[in-house]
Amino acid sequence: MTIAPDDARRDARLYQIMRDFVSSMDDTLPGKFEITKEGIVHDMMSPARPHELTTLRVRKRLEKVLPEELVAHTGTPDVEDATEGIMRHPDVMVIAEADMEGEGSFEPRTLIAAVEVVSRSNPDNDWVSKMRDYPLLDIPLYVIFDPRTGSGAVLSDIHPTPNGPRYAMRKDFLYGEDITIGEWTISTENLPRYA
């Protein structure tokens, strides 16, 4: 029998405490909860209309080009890896429909891509924390749309670094350009901006 080091047990216990807290707050407090290496992220603001419209348009554009067995999913459940101590909720997930079956959170390694629309109230969550967490979860593609600037980035090719896995490739884009996400190309025309 292998006994986990004290740090691993402490981290697992801390993650479970945060997970229990997030579960207990689901219908009590407004907003969205996620868990990172730094702790709980609580986005108290309801997403602005440009955020939701961007999410909708990106999802619809992806679904037009994805093969039938893949979906661009918005909504629940979360993507969770308890061993890493991370629970995230991408705005759009590209995933095989078959991998959505079952109960509980999605296994992050089943995601083909995570798409985020930058929040006006907490942009570092998307540009810093998720840029670190998604390669840790082994999500091969991470796409960021930023309605603050009318720009974004497609990140890919996870590689090891002294600070843990990171995306090696980053292709920046401006709204109005076509972008390629994996094997699929979509337009970024007519995506809304924050006022």
Beta strands, then each sheet from edge to edge (+ up, - down):
strand 1: 32-36
strand 2: 39-43
strand 3: 70-73
strand 4: 79-81
strand 5: 86-88
strand 6: 92-96
strand 7: 111-117
strand 8: 141-146
strand 9: 151-159
strand 10: 166-174
strand 11: 178-181
strand 12: 184-187
sheet 1: 1+ 2-
sheet 2: 3+ 6- 7+ 8+ 9- 10+
sheet 3: 4+ 5-
sheet 4: 11+ 12-
end
